[in-house]
Amino acid sequence: MEKDEQLVKRIIAGEKDQFRELITRFQTRVFAVAYKVSKNTKDAEDITQEVFLQLYRSLSQFKGDSSLSTWIYKIAMSKALDYRRKQIRQVTHEEEGNLYDIPFGSTPEDLLLDKEDKELARAYMEKLPDTYKEVVHLYYFQQQSYREIASTLNVAVKTVESRLYRAKLIMKKQGKGEEL
């Protein structure tokens, strides 16, 4: 079997039919990454397809600084995380549109303050690094438990606790106007 770098050179040189060989070599690994993040076969298949489309478009940019498999893994992880962020944004958008969640007995002032608090929290959250942003969103806006978040992100419960703690510290500094 020829080396990955040789295969890439042949594809870039115009042997486009060799791209099938590249797909055959890496399809299982790319799907595994996509499935690990999405936890859904259909979504993982869609992500895998997106990864190979991206590879086809950008294969000429592969410089060989890392192994081909590492480069493909980075693209796969990036596409999978982008997909997850879109899912989170979609769920958040759907929640914001639900008018039936108004608590009984709330005054217009209470609702306005609650909305302002959520907008401020969301603004602070958007400035967080992605690893903290995901945990904050799942905990405060999706009301998931530490265990559910750990399962969703495929990390340890202690990692969730640590990320939430650090995120709170960062957001507290933002609220005081301190530099991060």
N, C-alpha and C positions, 0 to 999 in steps of 0.2 A: 504494500500500500504506500502510495506516495505521501510525502509530508504535507501538512496543512498549508504551509507557506508556498509550496510548489503549486498546489491546487489553486490557491488564490491568484498566483501569477498567471496561471493558465486562463482562469476566468477573466481576469482584467485584460489579458491579451486578446480576448475575443471569443474564447471557447465557452460561450454562455451555457451550453448544454451541461457543462461540468458543475454548474451550480446545484444540480440534482444530487451530485455526490456530496457536496457540502451539506445540503439539507439532510441527507441520509446519515452523515456522521454526527450531526449535532441536534437533530430533531428531538431525541429522547431527553437530552440534557436541558434543552430550552423548555420543553414541555414541563419537565420536573420543576424548574424554577418558577414558571408561570403558575403551575398548580399550587406550589407551596405558598405563593402570595395570594392567589385568588380563591383557593379551596373549592374550585368549581371546574368540572371537566370542560364544559362549553366555553367558559371564559378563558380557561387555559389554552384551549385550541385557538380562540380568537387572538389572544396575546402572542402565541407562537407564530401565527401567520403574520402578525404585525412585525415581529422580530425579524422574520426572514425577508419581508418586504424592505425593512430598514437596511438589513445586511446587503441586499441586492443593490439598493441605491447608494450605499456608502462603502462598499467593499474596496473601492479604489483609495479610500482614506486610511485603510489599515497600513500602518507603518512598520509593524513587526517589533515595536518596543516591548510588547508583552506577547504571550502566546496567543494564537488565534482563539483558543477556547476561553481564555480569560477575557479577551475583547468581546466575544459573543456573549459571555456570561454577564458582563457589564451592561450590554445593550438589553439583554433579556430582563435583567433586574430593573433597569430603568423603565422599560415599557410596562412591566408588571406593576411597579410602584405608581407610575402615571395612571394606569388603569384603576388602581385602588383609590387614588386621590379623586379621580372623576366620580367613582362610586360614592365616596364620602360626600363630595360636593352635591351630587344629585340627591342623596338622602336628606342632606341639610336643607336644600332648596325646597324639597317636598314638605319638610316639617314646617318651614317658615310660612308656607301657603295654607296651613291648616287652621282655619278660624274657629274650629270647634273645641280647641284646647283652652279656651278662655275660662279661667277659674270662676266658679260661682261666687258672687258677692264682691268681685274685684271692682274697684273704682277705676275710672279712666286714668287717674293719676298713678295708681298702682301699676296698671298695665303699661303706661308710658315709662315709668321708672324701670320696670322689669325689662322692657324692650331696650332701653338705653343701657342697662347693665349688660344685657346679652351682646349688644353691638360693641360695647367697650371690651368685653371679654373676647369677642371674636377678633377685634382689631389687635389686641395684645397677642392672641393666639397666632395670628397670621405672621407675626414677626419672629415666632419661635422656629428653631431648626425643625426639620421634618420629623425627626424621631420623637421630639417632644410634642409637636403639633398633633400628631396622630393620637397619642395617648390622651392629651387634653380633650380633643374632640370626642373621642369615644367615651371618656369618663363623664364629662360635663354636659355634652350635647346629646349623646346617645344613651346616657345613664347606664353604661355597662359596668359590671363589677371588675375588680382587678383580675379575677380568674378569667372572665370573658375576654377582657382586653388581651391578656397573655395568650389565650388561645387564638384570637383573631390575628395577632401580630407574630405568633409563633415564638414567643420569648418567655422567660421565667416570670413568675408573679413578682419576685423581688426586683426584677428589671423594670416592671411597670411602676412599682412603688417608687423606685429611684428616679425614673423619668418624670413622674408626676411631681415629686418633691422639687427636682431641679427646675421644672417648668414653672412651678409656683414662685420659686425664688426669682427667676428671670422676669416673670410678669409683675411681681411686686416691685422690682427695680424699675420696670417700665412705668408703673403707676406713680412712682416717686420722681420720675423724670431723670433717673440716673442713666449714665451710659452703660451699655452692655459690654 
